């Protein structure tokens, strides 16, 4: 049986059960390892706290205090993950992003420039997401099918019991892996799909709408923050950054999970027919 490459779900060459191969094993994408590195809700919160520290300290004691507060919080979060022996990838990314933001603000002497990297990032993501729809590779579908391949039907039986239970159940589903072979220690690869998700018009259409939703939200963030940036309303700019950040993202995630679970049921029924 052939194994599915975990990037796009198309059939590919089988991998040896004992893990031997001609290329470096570290170059193969493993969706479970990617999930472990994303950080989940904890990672999203860690990314938000330095911005909160900057906004509060800047409004109370000025730009210098805001810069040092944001850096201190980012370093503290990084250190806590080190002490607790957790993945530091998310914290390191946050620390790197904060360092760039405070460097720009310090160089210009303008507190509003702390938000310039976020503006650029949101604009780029919005354009790329919407552009991916035009070439029939909606990025939300690419990511969703990498992290939770619909042909496995792992989310097909899930209902919508509530946000916390929903997130916990999906997290458990995505991280589930078959036990390793007792003899070799290798884990079996996910089975290959008989039909690629892009060959199903319903799935492409649904993923396109989800991608459009995420892309428009990114561009709305840019539009709102750009107006406040030009007006030099730093406190309002920071508030808008927070309100249009984690809360809106949480809603998008819930909507995305609901649609993806319906797509899993749709494909599960189609494959069983």
PASEBA-1860 file (N, C-alpha, C; in nm, 3 decimals):
! residues 273
1> XXXXXXXX> 0.086/-0.120/0.000/0.000/0.000/0.000/0.088/0.124/0.000 ~ 0.051/0.224/-0.078/0.131/0.346/-0.083/0.096/0.438/0.031 ~ 0.190/0.519/0.067/0.169/0.613/0.177/0.141/0.750/0.121 ~ 0.058/0.823/0.194/0.024/0.958/0.151/0.126/1.057/0.202 ~ 0.185/1.139/0.115/0.267/1.246/0.167/0.180/1.339/0.247 ~ 0.229/1.384/0.360/0.142/1.455/0.452/0.125/1.601/0.416 ~ 0.184/1.646/0.303/0.167/1.784/0.265/0.039/1.808/0.190 ~ 0.006/1.725/0.089/-0.114/1.754/0.011/-0.208/1.637/0.001
9> XXXXXXXX> -0.172/1.520/0.048/-0.264/1.407/0.050/-0.264/1.325/-0.077 ~ -0.182/1.361/-0.178/-0.181/1.281/-0.301/-0.098/1.154/-0.279 ~ -0.133/1.045/-0.346/-0.056/0.921/-0.329/0.089/0.942/-0.368 ~ 0.177/0.871/-0.300/0.319/0.880/-0.329/0.384/0.747/-0.298 ~ 0.514/0.742/-0.311/0.585/0.616/-0.287/0.579/0.576/-0.143 ~ 0.573/0.444/-0.122/0.567/0.392/0.015/0.700/0.417/0.084 ~ 0.694/0.443/0.216/0.813/0.461/0.295/0.848/0.331/0.364 ~ 0.976/0.298/0.375/1.014/0.174/0.440/0.969/0.173/0.584
17> XXXXXXXX> 0.924/0.056/0.630/0.871/0.047/0.766/0.977/0.069/0.870 ~ 1.102/0.040/0.837/1.205/0.053/0.938/1.266/0.191/0.943 ~ 1.211/0.283/0.863/1.257/0.420/0.865/1.381/0.443/0.780 ~ 1.433/0.338/0.718/1.551/0.356/0.634/1.513/0.422/0.505 ~ 1.600/0.503/0.453/1.572/0.570/0.327/1.698/0.634/0.273 ~ 1.686/0.687/0.156/1.802/0.746/0.092/1.821/0.890/0.133 ~ 1.716/0.960/0.174/1.728/1.100/0.210/1.724/1.119/0.359 ~ 1.755/1.242/0.405/1.752/1.272/0.548/1.613/1.264/0.602
25> XXXXXXXX> 1.595/1.193/0.710/1.461/1.176/0.767/1.403/1.306/0.818 ~ 1.489/1.401/0.859/1.440/1.525/0.917/1.371/1.615/0.818 ~ 1.386/1.587/0.685/1.326/1.672/0.585/1.181/1.636/0.558 ~ 1.134/1.522/0.606/0.996/1.479/0.582/0.902/1.554/0.675 ~ 0.794/1.607/0.621/0.696/1.678/0.702/0.612/1.578/0.779 ~ 0.591/1.606/0.903/0.507/1.523/0.989/0.401/1.614/1.050 ~ 0.276/1.594/1.013/0.172/1.686/1.059/0.158/1.684/1.211 ~ 0.188/1.571/1.274/0.176/1.564/1.419/0.284/1.648/1.486
33> XXXXXXXX> 0.405/1.646/1.428/0.510/1.731/1.482/0.477/1.878/1.462 ~ 0.419/1.912/1.347/0.379/2.050/1.322/0.276/2.095/1.425 ~ 0.177/2.011/1.453/0.076/2.043/1.552/0.138/2.067/1.688 ~ 0.236/1.986/1.724/0.301/2.003/1.853/0.372/2.137/1.864 ~ 0.418/2.190/1.749/0.496/2.312/1.752/0.409/2.438/1.741 ~ 0.282/2.425/1.703/0.199/2.543/1.683/0.166/2.616/1.812 ~ 0.159/2.544/1.924/0.139/2.610/2.052/-0.006/2.625/2.095 ~ -0.101/2.608/2.002/-0.243/2.614/2.039/-0.281/2.749/2.100
41> XXXXXXXX> -0.381/2.744/2.188/-0.429/2.867/2.251/-0.322/2.931/2.339 ~ -0.239/2.849/2.402/-0.130/2.902/2.483/-0.034/2.985/2.398 ~ -0.004/2.935/2.279/0.084/3.009/2.190/0.024/3.141/2.146 ~ -0.107/3.141/2.116/-0.174/3.264/2.076/-0.173/3.366/2.189 ~ -0.194/3.319/2.312/-0.191/3.409/2.427/-0.052/3.466/2.448 ~ 0.049/3.381/2.436/0.187/3.426/2.452/0.221/3.535/2.351 ~ 0.168/3.523/2.229/0.195/3.622/2.126/0.126/3.755/2.154 ~ 0.019/3.752/2.234/-0.059/3.873/2.263/-0.004/3.952/2.381
49> XXXXXXXX> 0.049/3.883/2.481/0.090/3.949/2.606/0.194/4.059/2.589 ~ 0.298/4.042/2.506/0.393/4.154/2.489/0.328/4.280/2.433 ~ 0.231/4.264/2.345/0.160/4.381/2.292/0.080/4.450/2.401 ~ 0.014/4.370/2.486/-0.059/4.429/2.600/0.037/4.506/2.689 ~ 0.152/4.450/2.718/0.251/4.517/2.804/0.297/4.647/2.741 ~ 0.319/4.646/2.609/0.362/4.769/2.540/0.256/4.877/2.548 ~ 0.132/4.840/2.522/0.023/4.939/2.521/0.008/5.003/2.658 ~ 0.005/4.920/2.762/-0.015/4.972/2.898/0.102/5.060/2.941
57> XXXXXXXX> 0.224/5.009/2.924/0.341/5.084/2.970/0.361/5.212/2.890 ~ 0.335/5.207/2.760/0.350/5.327/2.677/0.250/5.435/2.716 ~ 0.126/5.394/2.747/0.024/5.493/2.785/0.051/5.553/2.922 ~ 0.119/5.477/3.008/0.145/5.524/3.145/0.276/5.600/3.156 ~ 0.383/5.546/3.094/0.517/5.602/3.118/0.594/5.635/2.990 ~ 0.532/5.623/2.874/0.600/5.664/2.753/0.661/5.549/2.674 ~ 0.722/5.587/2.559/0.771/5.488/2.462/0.880/5.399/2.519 ~ 0.977/5.458/2.590/1.087/5.377/2.642/1.036/5.268/2.736
65> XXXXXXXX> 0.943/5.305/2.825/0.886/5.206/2.916/0.809/5.099/2.840 ~ 0.738/5.139/2.735/0.664/5.043/2.655/0.756/4.943/2.588 ~ 0.868/4.993/2.533/0.964/4.904/2.466/1.022/4.803/2.563 ~ 1.068/4.851/2.678/1.130/4.760/2.775/1.029/4.662/2.833 ~ 0.905/4.706/2.851/0.801/4.617/2.905/0.769/4.505/2.807 ~ 0.755/4.539/2.678/0.727/4.437/2.578/0.840/4.336/2.569 ~ 0.964/4.385/2.569/1.079/4.295/2.564/1.086/4.206/2.688 ~ 1.060/4.266/2.805/1.067/4.190/2.930/0.965/4.076/2.932
73> XXXXXXXX> 0.842/4.105/2.888/0.738/4.002/2.886/0.774/3.891/2.787 ~ 0.823/3.929/2.669/0.860/3.829/2.569/0.974/3.740/2.619 ~ 1.073/3.799/2.683/1.185/3.721/2.738/1.136/3.631/2.851 ~ 1.047/3.683/2.936/0.994/3.603/3.047/0.918/3.482/2.996 ~ 0.835/3.501/2.895/0.760/3.388/2.838/0.855/3.284/2.779 ~ 0.960/3.331/2.712/1.058/3.240/2.656/1.128/3.161/2.767 ~ 1.165/3.231/2.874/1.234/3.165/2.986/1.144/3.064/3.055 ~ 1.015/3.098/3.071/0.922/3.005/3.135/0.909/2.876/3.057
81> XXXXXXXX> 0.906/2.886/2.926/0.897/2.765/2.845/1.025/2.681/2.857 ~ 1.138/2.750/2.866/1.263/2.677/2.885/1.264/2.603/3.018 ~ 1.221/2.671/3.124/1.221/2.611/3.258/1.126/2.492/3.263 ~ 1.011/2.505/3.197/0.911/2.399/3.198/0.937/2.294/3.090 ~ 1.047/2.310/3.016/1.086/2.216/2.912/0.976/2.196/2.808 ~ 0.911/2.306/2.774/0.809/2.304/2.670/0.871/2.350/2.538 ~ 0.796/2.333/2.431/0.842/2.380/2.301/0.863/2.532/2.305 ~ 0.979/2.577/2.260/1.010/2.720/2.264/0.993/2.784/2.127
89> XXXXXXXX> 0.948/2.707/2.028/0.939/2.762/1.893/0.844/2.881/1.888 ~ 0.724/2.865/1.949/0.627/2.973/1.948/0.679/3.093/2.025 ~ 0.739/3.069/2.143/0.791/3.178/2.224/0.908/3.248/2.154 ~ 0.993/3.171/2.086/1.105/3.230/2.014/1.054/3.317/1.899 ~ 0.952/3.268/1.826/0.894/3.348/1.718/0.837/3.478/1.772 ~ 0.768/3.468/1.889/0.713/3.588/1.951/0.822/3.685/1.993 ~ 0.929/3.632/2.052/1.041/3.716/2.094/1.106/3.784/1.975 ~ 1.123/3.711/1.866/1.182/3.768/1.746/1.094/3.879/1.689
97> XXXXXXXX> 0.961/3.852/1.686/0.869/3.952/1.634/0.866/4.078/1.719 ~ 0.867/4.062/1.852/0.868/4.177/1.942/0.998/4.256/1.925 ~ 1.110/4.185/1.910/1.239/4.253/1.893/1.237/4.342/1.769 ~ 1.179/4.291/1.658/1.171/4.371/1.537/1.082/4.493/1.559 ~ 0.966/4.470/1.624/0.871/4.580/1.646/0.932/4.690/1.733 ~ 0.997/4.652/1.842/1.054/4.754/1.931/1.174/4.822/1.866 ~ 1.246/4.750/1.781/1.359/4.812/1.711/1.310/4.921/1.616 ~ 1.201/4.894/1.545/1.145/4.994/1.455/1.094/5.114/1.534
105> XXXXXXXX> 1.022/5.087/1.643/0.970/5.197/1.724/1.082/5.279/1.787 ~ 1.187/5.212/1.834/1.299/5.283/1.896/1.374/5.368/1.792 ~ 1.389/5.314/1.671/1.463/5.387/1.568/1.387/5.512/1.522 ~ 1.256/5.502/1.513/1.176/5.616/1.466/1.136/5.711/1.579 ~ 1.135/5.660/1.702/1.090/5.741/1.814/0.939/5.758/1.819 ~ 0.868/5.676/1.741/0.723/5.683/1.733/0.663/5.553/1.786 ~ 0.578/5.565/1.888/0.519/5.445/1.947/0.432/5.371/1.847 ~ 0.372/5.443/1.754/0.283/5.378/1.658/0.357/5.280/1.569
113> XXXXXXXX> 0.489/5.301/1.551/0.565/5.214/1.463/0.587/5.075/1.522 ~ 0.553/5.056/1.649/0.556/4.922/1.708/0.462/4.828/1.632 ~ 0.359/4.884/1.570/0.257/4.802/1.504/0.282/4.786/1.353 ~ 0.391/4.843/1.302/0.420/4.833/1.159/0.440/4.688/1.113 ~ 0.519/4.605/1.185/0.532/4.466/1.140/0.399/4.392/1.131 ~ 0.310/4.419/1.226/0.178/4.356/1.222/0.098/4.400/1.102 ~ 0.106/4.528/1.068/0.036/4.579/0.950/0.087/4.510/0.823 ~ 0.218/4.501/0.811/0.277/4.439/0.692/0.239/4.290/0.686
121> XXXXXXXX> 0.248/4.223/0.801/0.216/4.080/0.804/0.071/4.055/0.767 ~ -0.020/4.133/0.825/-0.163/4.114/0.795/-0.195/4.141/0.648 ~ -0.133/4.246/0.593/-0.157/4.278/0.452/-0.107/4.165/0.362 ~ 0.012/4.114/0.391/0.068/4.006/0.310/-0.016/3.880/0.319 ~ -0.059/3.844/0.441/-0.140/3.723/0.457/-0.274/3.737/0.387 ~ -0.335/3.855/0.399/-0.464/3.876/0.333/-0.455/3.861/0.182 ~ -0.351/3.920/0.123/-0.334/3.912/-0.022/-0.304/3.769/-0.066 ~ -0.216/3.700/0.006/-0.180/3.564/-0.031/-0.300/3.470/-0.018
129> XXXXXXXX> -0.376/3.484/0.090/-0.493/3.399/0.110/-0.594/3.416/-0.003 ~ -0.627/3.540/-0.034/-0.727/3.565/-0.138/-0.671/3.524/-0.275 ~ -0.541/3.546/-0.296/-0.480/3.506/-0.422/-0.482/3.355/-0.442 ~ -0.474/3.281/-0.332/-0.473/3.134/-0.345/-0.606/3.080/-0.395 ~ -0.713/3.155/-0.375/-0.844/3.112/-0.423/-0.848/3.113/-0.576 ~ -0.782/3.214/-0.633/-0.786/3.230/-0.779/-0.719/3.114/-0.851 ~ -0.621/3.051/-0.787/-0.551/2.939/-0.851/-0.604/2.804/-0.803 ~ -0.717/2.805/-0.736/-0.785/2.684/-0.688/-0.699/2.603/-0.591
137> XXXXXXXX> -0.618/2.674/-0.514/-0.545/2.611/-0.404/-0.573/2.691/-0.278 ~ -0.701/2.697/-0.234/-0.733/2.778/-0.115/-0.648/2.735/0.003 ~ -0.576/2.829/0.062/-0.476/2.794/0.162/-0.535/2.733/0.288 ~ -0.655/2.773/0.325/-0.717/2.710/0.441/-0.736/2.561/0.415 ~ -0.773/2.525/0.293/-0.786/2.385/0.258/-0.652/2.313/0.262 ~ -0.548/2.377/0.212/-0.415/2.315/0.214/-0.372/2.286/0.358 ~ -0.390/2.385/0.446/-0.351/2.368/0.585/-0.438/2.265/0.655 ~ -0.571/2.274/0.634/-0.663/2.182/0.699/-0.637/2.038/0.656
145> XXXXXXXX> -0.613/2.018/0.527/-0.590/1.882/0.478/-0.453/1.828/0.519 ~ -0.361/1.917/0.551/-0.232/1.872/0.603/-0.245/1.830/0.749 ~ -0.316/1.913/0.828/-0.327/1.885/0.972/-0.431/1.778/1.003 ~ -0.542/1.778/0.929/-0.649/1.680/0.954/-0.704/1.633/0.820 ~ -0.637/1.539/0.753/-0.681/1.495/0.621/-0.825/1.445/0.622 ~ -0.906/1.499/0.534/-1.049/1.466/0.535/-1.075/1.322/0.495 ~ -0.985/1.261/0.416/-1.011/1.124/0.376/-0.997/1.026/0.492 ~ -0.937/1.071/0.603/-0.931/0.986/0.722/-1.062/0.992/0.801
153> XXXXXXXX> -1.143/1.097/0.777/-1.273/1.108/0.843/-1.264/1.121/0.994 ~ -1.151/1.170/1.047/-1.131/1.172/1.192/-1.225/1.267/1.264 ~ -1.279/1.366/1.192/-1.370/1.461/1.255/-1.514/1.440/1.209 ~ -1.539/1.331/1.140/-1.670/1.309/1.078/-1.782/1.293/1.178 ~ -1.753/1.241/1.297/-1.859/1.213/1.394/-1.873/1.320/1.500 ~ -1.797/1.430/1.485/-1.799/1.531/1.590/-1.918/1.625/1.574 ~ -1.980/1.658/1.686/-2.085/1.759/1.687/-2.025/1.890/1.737 ~ -2.110/1.983/1.777/-2.062/2.114/1.824/-2.104/2.129/1.969
161> XXXXXXXX> -2.040/2.061/2.066/-2.088/2.058/2.203/-2.056/2.182/2.284 ~ -1.975/2.270/2.234/-1.932/2.386/2.310/-1.786/2.412/2.279 ~ -1.744/2.538/2.295/-1.611/2.576/2.251/-1.501/2.497/2.318 ~ -1.500/2.492/2.453/-1.390/2.426/2.522/-1.386/2.276/2.492 ~ -1.502/2.209/2.500/-1.506/2.067/2.470/-1.470/2.042/2.324 ~ -1.515/2.132/2.237/-1.486/2.119/2.094/-1.335/2.125/2.069 ~ -1.270/2.225/2.128/-1.126/2.242/2.107/-1.051/2.122/2.163 ~ -1.089/2.076/2.284/-1.021/1.962/2.346/-1.038/1.836/2.261
169> XXXXXXXX> -1.159/1.816/2.208/-1.185/1.695/2.130/-1.107/1.698/1.999 ~ -1.108/1.814/1.932/-1.035/1.825/1.806/-0.885/1.810/1.832 ~ -0.836/1.869/1.940/-0.694/1.857/1.972/-0.655/1.710/1.991 ~ -0.739/1.636/2.062/-0.711/1.494/2.084/-0.717/1.417/1.952 ~ -0.812/1.453/1.866/-0.825/1.384/1.738/-0.703/1.407/1.649 ~ -0.661/1.533/1.640/-0.551/1.567/1.552/-0.419/1.505/1.597 ~ -0.402/1.492/1.728/-0.276/1.439/1.779/-0.274/1.287/1.790 ~ -0.387/1.223/1.759/-0.390/1.078/1.770/-0.305/1.015/1.660
177> XXXXXXXX> -0.227/0.917/1.700/-0.150/0.841/1.604/-0.160/0.694/1.640 ~ -0.152/0.611/1.537/-0.152/0.467/1.561/-0.027/0.430/1.640 ~ -0.037/0.327/1.726/0.079/0.287/1.805/0.191/0.236/1.715 ~ 0.318/0.254/1.757/0.429/0.208/1.674/0.437/0.056/1.669 ~ 0.498/0.009/1.564/0.521/-0.135/1.549/0.615/-0.182/1.660 ~ 0.576/-0.286/1.736/0.661/-0.331/1.847/0.800/-0.373/1.803 ~ 0.810/-0.426/1.682/0.939/-0.479/1.637/1.032/-0.369/1.588 ~ 0.977/-0.274/1.509/1.062/-0.172/1.448/1.056/-0.038/1.517
185> XXXXXXXX> 0.946/-0.013/1.591/0.929/0.118/1.654/0.876/0.224/1.559 ~ 0.852/0.188/1.432/0.802/0.282/1.332/0.650/0.292/1.340 ~ 0.598/0.411/1.316/0.453/0.430/1.314/0.403/0.420/1.170 ~ 0.289/0.356/1.150/0.237/0.344/1.014/0.195/0.480/0.958 ~ 0.219/0.499/0.829/0.180/0.623/0.764/0.029/0.629/0.746 ~ -0.024/0.750/0.734/-0.166/0.764/0.704/-0.196/0.700/0.569 ~ -0.310/0.631/0.554/-0.345/0.572/0.425/-0.365/0.679/0.318 ~ -0.333/0.644/0.197/-0.345/0.738/0.086/-0.491/0.759/0.048
193> XXXXXXXX> -0.529/0.879/0.006/-0.667/0.902/-0.038/-0.690/0.844/-0.176 ~ -0.810/0.794/-0.199/-0.845/0.747/-0.333/-0.875/0.864/-0.425 ~ -0.914/0.976/-0.365/-0.950/1.093/-0.444/-0.898/1.217/-0.373 ~ -0.824/1.301/-0.444/-0.769/1.421/-0.383/-0.881/1.519/-0.353 ~ -0.864/1.595/-0.244/-0.973/1.686/-0.202/-1.001/1.792/-0.307 ~ -0.901/1.829/-0.388/-0.924/1.932/-0.490/-1.004/1.880/-0.608 ~ -1.025/1.749/-0.613/-1.110/1.692/-0.718/-1.257/1.692/-0.679 ~ -1.287/1.738/-0.559/-1.424/1.744/-0.510/-1.469/1.890/-0.512
201> XXXXXXXX> -1.557/1.931/-0.603/-1.597/2.072/-0.613/-1.654/2.127/-0.483 ~ -1.729/2.044/-0.407/-1.787/2.092/-0.282/-1.678/2.130/-0.183 ~ -1.573/2.051/-0.174/-1.467/2.079/-0.081/-1.388/2.202/-0.123 ~ -1.359/2.214/-0.251/-1.288/2.332/-0.299/-1.369/2.457/-0.273 ~ -1.500/2.450/-0.295/-1.586/2.565/-0.273/-1.589/2.605/-0.125 ~ -1.603/2.506/-0.037/-1.609/2.536/0.105/-1.476/2.592/0.156 ~ -1.367/2.532/0.114/-1.237/2.582/0.157/-1.210/2.721/0.099 ~ -1.262/2.747/-0.020/-1.245/2.880/-0.079/-1.317/2.986/0.003
209> XXXXXXXX> -1.439/2.955/0.049/-1.512/3.050/0.133/-1.441/3.071/0.267 ~ -1.389/2.964/0.324/-1.315/2.979/0.449/-1.190/3.064/0.427 ~ -1.120/3.039/0.318/-1.000/3.118/0.288/-1.035/3.264/0.267 ~ -1.147/3.289/0.199/-1.191/3.427/0.179/-1.222/3.493/0.312 ~ -1.286/3.420/0.402/-1.316/3.475/0.535/-1.189/3.518/0.606 ~ -1.090/3.429/0.611/-0.964/3.462/0.679/-0.894/3.578/0.609 ~ -0.892/3.577/0.476/-0.824/3.684/0.403/-0.888/3.819/0.425 ~ -1.022/3.824/0.422/-1.092/3.951/0.443/-1.068/4.003/0.584
217> XXXXXXXX> -1.068/3.914/0.684/-1.043/3.958/0.821/-0.904/4.021/0.832 ~ -0.805/3.960/0.770/-0.670/4.018/0.773/-0.670/4.156/0.710 ~ -0.739/4.173/0.598/-0.741/4.302/0.531/-0.822/4.406/0.608 ~ -0.927/4.363/0.676/-1.003/4.455/0.762/-0.914/4.505/0.876 ~ -0.835/4.414/0.935/-0.741/4.457/1.038/-0.649/4.567/0.985 ~ -0.597/4.544/0.864/-0.507/4.641/0.804/-0.577/4.775/0.785 ~ -0.698/4.773/0.731/-0.770/4.897/0.703/-0.796/4.976/0.831 ~ -0.845/4.909/0.935/-0.875/4.977/1.061/-0.747/5.030/1.125
225> XXXXXXXX> -0.645/4.947/1.131/-0.521/4.989/1.197/-0.448/5.097/1.118 ~ -0.460/5.093/0.985/-0.394/5.195/0.904/-0.454/5.332/0.929 ~ -0.586/5.339/0.940/-0.652/5.467/0.970/-0.603/5.521/1.105 ~ -0.597/5.435/1.205/-0.552/5.478/1.337/-0.402/5.509/1.338 ~ -0.326/5.437/1.259/-0.183/5.464/1.248/-0.159/5.602/1.189 ~ -0.230/5.635/1.081/-0.213/5.766/1.019/-0.256/5.878/1.112 ~ -0.357/5.851/1.197/-0.403/5.951/1.293/-0.316/5.956/1.418 ~ -0.218/5.866/1.429/-0.127/5.858/1.545/-0.205/5.836/1.675
233> XXXXXXXX> -0.308/5.755/1.668/-0.387/5.720/1.787/-0.332/5.588/1.842 ~ -0.226/5.597/1.920/-0.154/5.477/1.963/-0.240/5.388/2.051 ~ -0.310/5.448/2.149/-0.393/5.366/2.238/-0.504/5.295/2.163 ~ -0.570/5.370/2.071/-0.676/5.308/1.992/-0.619/5.204/1.896 ~ -0.500/5.231/1.844/-0.434/5.136/1.755/-0.405/5.006/1.829 ~ -0.355/5.017/1.952/-0.328/4.898/2.031/-0.455/4.824/2.069 ~ -0.558/4.899/2.103/-0.685/4.836/2.139/-0.745/4.762/2.019 ~ -0.739/4.827/1.902/-0.790/4.761/1.782/-0.710/4.636/1.750
241> XXXXXXXX> -0.577/4.642/1.771/-0.492/4.526/1.746/-0.533/4.409/1.834 ~ -0.566/4.438/1.959/-0.604/4.330/2.051/-0.744/4.278/2.021 ~ -0.839/4.367/1.999/-0.978/4.325/1.977/-0.995/4.251/1.844 ~ -0.918/4.293/1.744/-0.926/4.226/1.614/-0.830/4.109/1.605 ~ -0.761/4.081/1.715/-0.666/3.971/1.718/-0.726/3.844/1.774 ~ -0.697/3.815/1.900/-0.736/3.687/1.959/-0.888/3.662/1.958 ~ -0.973/3.760/1.997/-1.119/3.730/1.997/-1.172/3.696/1.858 ~ -1.133/3.773/1.757/-1.182/3.747/1.622/-1.125/3.616/1.569
249> XXXXXXXX> -0.997/3.591/1.599/-0.936/3.466/1.556/-1.007/3.346/1.618 ~ -1.048/3.359/1.745/-1.120/3.250/1.811/-1.250/3.217/1.737 ~ -1.321/3.321/1.695/-1.446/3.300/1.620/-1.415/3.233/1.486 ~ -1.311/3.279/1.419/-1.274/3.219/1.290/-1.238/3.072/1.307 ~ -1.166/3.040/1.414/-1.127/2.902/1.437/-1.249/2.813/1.457 ~ -1.346/2.862/1.537/-1.467/2.784/1.563/-1.545/2.760/1.434 ~ -1.561/2.866/1.354/-1.632/2.852/1.226/-1.558/2.754/1.135 ~ -1.426/2.765/1.131/-1.347/2.677/1.046/-1.360/2.531/1.090
257> XXXXXXXX> -1.352/2.507/1.221/-1.365/2.371/1.271/-1.502/2.312/1.238 ~ -1.605/2.393/1.250/-1.741/2.346/1.220/-1.752/2.307/1.072 ~ -1.702/2.393/0.984/-1.710/2.364/0.841/-1.625/2.242/0.806 ~ -1.504/2.234/0.863/-1.416/2.121/0.834/-1.478/1.990/0.881 ~ -1.544/1.991/0.997/-1.608/1.868/1.044/-1.721/1.825/0.950 ~ -1.794/1.921/0.895/-1.898/1.888/0.798/-1.836/1.832/0.668 ~ -1.723/1.887/0.628/-1.655/1.835/0.510/-1.606/1.693/0.533 ~ -1.559/1.665/0.655/-1.518/1.528/0.687/-1.636/1.432/0.677
265> XXXXXXXX> -1.753/1.475/0.727/-1.871/1.389/0.718/-1.911/1.369/0.573 ~ -1.905/1.477/0.495/-1.939/1.468/0.353/-1.848/1.370/0.282 ~ -1.719/1.380/0.304/-1.626/1.292/0.234/-1.634/1.149/0.288 ~ -1.659/1.137/0.419/-1.672/1.004/0.478/-1.790/0.930/0.416 ~ -1.901/1.001/0.398/-2.019/0.939/0.336/-1.991/0.906/0.190 ~ -1.922/0.998/0.119/-1.895/0.976/-0.023/-1.802/0.856/-0.043 ~ -1.703/0.842/0.044/-1.610/0.729/0.032/-1.676/0.596/0.066 ~ -1.776/0.603/0.158/-1.842/0.481/0.202/-1.946/0.433/0.099
273> X> -1.989/0.526/0.014/-2.094/0.493/-0.082/-2.041/0.399/-0.192
END
